C-alpha cells in the first residue's frame, strides 16, 4: 500500500500517461494565479489553492496506464524514475550533472516568483513562473533523453514494464 504522496508501481504506470504529464504543466501558473487572487477574493483564495493541491496529489493516479510508452511525456516519466533511483542504479554522469543543474535552476526561479507574489509585482511573478516552467520542461526533456539512453542498457526491463 502506498501513502498519499508515495508512488508505487501502479501509480508510476498511470503517471506515464501523457494526459497526466501535460495536465501538470500549467500547475505552477495556476498556483501563482490562485495566490495572486487574494487581492480580489481575500481568504477565498484558499479554495482554489486547496483544489490545486488535491489535483497535484491525485493527478498521477487520475489516468489509466498509456497504451504506448513511445511518446515524449511517457519517456520523461520513465527517465524521472531512473533519475530518482540513481543512488541504487547509477545513470550516465552527463545526465546526472545536467539534471541536477536544471533542478536547481528551476528551484532558484521560485525566488522571483515568490517575491512577485508577496510584493504583488507582476513582472517578477511572471519571470519566476516562466523560468521555473522552462527549466522544469527542459528537465523533463533531459529525462526523456535519459530514458532513451537507459533503454540501450540490458537491465532496463524493470522500469519499462510498469
C-alpha positions as CSV (number, residue, x, y, z in Angstrom):
1,X,0.0,0.0,0.0
2,X,1.3,3.5,-0.8
3,X,1.0,6.6,1.3
4,X,-0.9,9.6,-0.1
5,X,2.3,11.1,-1.6
6,X,4.2,8.0,-2.4
7,X,4.0,6.4,-5.9
8,X,4.1,2.7,-6.2
9,X,4.5,0.7,-9.5
10,X,0.8,1.1,-10.4
11,X,0.9,4.9,-9.8
12,X,4.0,5.3,-11.9
13,X,2.4,3.3,-14.7
14,X,-0.6,5.6,-14.6
15,X,1.6,8.7,-14.3
16,X,3.3,7.7,-17.6
17,X,0.1,8.6,-19.4
18,X,0.7,11.8,-21.4
19,X,-2.5,13.3,-20.0
20,X,-1.0,13.1,-16.5
21,X,2.2,14.8,-17.6
22,X,0.5,17.6,-19.8
23,X,-2.2,18.4,-17.2
24,X,0.6,19.1,-14.7
25,X,2.4,21.6,-16.9
26,X,0.1,24.6,-16.1
27,X,0.0,23.8,-12.3
28,X,2.7,26.4,-11.3
29,X,1.0,29.2,-13.2
30,X,-2.4,28.1,-11.7
31,X,-0.9,28.1,-8.2
32,X,0.5,31.6,-8.8
33,X,-2.8,32.8,-10.0
34,X,-4.6,31.3,-7.0
35,X,-2.2,33.1,-4.7
36,X,-2.5,36.3,-6.6
37,X,-6.3,36.1,-6.4
38,X,-6.0,37.0,-2.7
39,X,-6.2,40.7,-3.8
40,X,-9.6,40.0,-5.5
41,X,-11.2,37.4,-3.2
42,X,-9.3,37.5,0.0
43,X,-9.2,34.4,2.1
44,X,-11.4,32.6,-0.5
45,X,-8.1,32.2,-2.5
46,X,-7.6,29.2,-0.2
47,X,-10.3,27.3,-2.1
48,X,-8.5,27.2,-5.5
49,X,-5.2,26.6,-3.7
50,X,-6.7,23.5,-1.9
51,X,-8.2,22.3,-5.1
52,X,-4.9,22.6,-6.8
53,X,-3.1,20.7,-4.0
54,X,-5.7,17.9,-4.3
55,X,-5.3,17.8,-8.1
56,X,-1.5,17.7,-7.8
57,X,-1.7,14.7,-5.4
58,X,-4.4,12.9,-7.4
59,X,-3.1,13.6,-10.9
60,X,-0.6,10.8,-11.2
61,X,-3.4,8.4,-10.3
62,X,-6.1,10.0,-12.5
63,X,-5.4,8.4,-15.8
64,X,-5.0,4.8,-16.9
65,X,-1.6,3.5,-17.9
66,X,-0.9,4.5,-21.5
67,X,-1.4,2.2,-24.4
68,X,2.2,3.0,-25.5
69,X,5.3,4.5,-23.9
70,X,6.5,5.7,-27.3
71,X,6.0,9.4,-26.7
72,X,7.9,12.2,-25.1
73,X,5.8,12.6,-22.0
74,X,5.9,8.9,-21.1
75,X,9.6,8.8,-21.7
76,X,10.1,11.8,-19.4
77,X,8.3,9.9,-16.6
78,X,10.5,6.8,-17.3
79,X,13.6,8.9,-17.2
80,X,12.5,10.5,-13.9
81,X,12.2,7.1,-12.4
82,X,15.8,6.4,-13.4
83,X,16.9,9.7,-12.0
84,X,15.2,9.1,-8.7
85,X,16.7,5.6,-8.5
86,X,20.2,6.9,-9.4
87,X,21.7,6.0,-6.0
88,X,21.0,2.3,-6.4
89,X,21.1,2.1,-10.2
90,X,23.6,4.6,-11.5
91,X,22.8,6.8,-14.5
92,X,25.3,8.3,-17.0
93,X,27.2,11.2,-15.4
94,X,26.4,13.7,-18.1
95,X,22.6,13.1,-17.4
96,X,23.1,13.3,-13.6
97,X,25.0,16.6,-13.8
98,X,22.6,18.3,-16.2
99,X,19.5,17.1,-14.4
100,X,20.8,18.5,-11.2
101,X,21.7,21.8,-12.8
102,X,18.2,22.1,-14.3
103,X,16.6,21.0,-11.0
104,X,18.5,23.7,-9.1
105,X,17.8,26.4,-11.7
106,X,14.1,25.6,-11.6
107,X,14.2,25.8,-7.8
108,X,16.0,29.1,-7.9
109,X,13.4,30.5,-10.3
110,X,10.9,30.3,-7.4
111,X,12.7,33.2,-5.7
112,X,11.4,35.9,-8.2
113,X,8.1,34.1,-8.3
114,X,7.7,34.2,-4.5
115,X,8.8,37.8,-4.4
116,X,6.4,38.8,-7.1
117,X,3.5,37.1,-5.4
118,X,4.4,38.6,-2.0
119,X,5.1,42.1,-3.2
120,X,2.4,42.0,-6.0
121,X,5.0,42.6,-8.6
122,X,3.6,41.1,-11.8
123,X,6.8,41.1,-13.8
124,X,8.8,39.3,-11.1
125,X,6.0,36.7,-10.6
126,X,5.7,36.2,-14.4
127,X,9.5,35.9,-14.8
128,X,9.8,33.4,-12.0
129,X,6.9,31.3,-13.2
130,X,8.2,31.3,-16.8
131,X,11.8,30.4,-15.8
132,X,10.7,27.7,-13.4
133,X,8.4,26.2,-16.0
134,X,11.0,26.4,-18.7
135,X,13.7,24.7,-16.6
136,X,11.2,22.1,-15.5
137,X,10.3,21.3,-19.1
138,X,13.9,21.2,-20.0
139,X,14.5,18.8,-17.1
140,X,11.7,16.6,-18.5
141,X,13.3,16.7,-21.9
142,X,16.5,15.6,-20.3
143,X,14.6,12.8,-18.5
144,X,13.2,11.6,-21.9
145,X,16.8,11.5,-23.2
146,X,17.9,9.6,-20.1
147,X,15.1,7.0,-20.6
148,X,16.3,6.6,-24.2
149,X,19.9,6.1,-23.2
150,X,18.9,3.7,-20.4
151,X,16.8,1.7,-22.8
152,X,20.1,0.8,-24.5
153,X,21.2,-0.9,-21.3
154,X,20.3,-4.6,-20.7
155,X,18.9,-4.0,-17.2
156,X,16.2,-1.6,-18.4
157,X,13.4,-4.1,-18.4
158,X,12.2,-3.5,-14.8
159,X,11.4,0.2,-15.2
160,X,9.8,0.0,-18.7
161,X,7.4,-2.8,-17.7
162,X,5.3,-0.6,-15.3
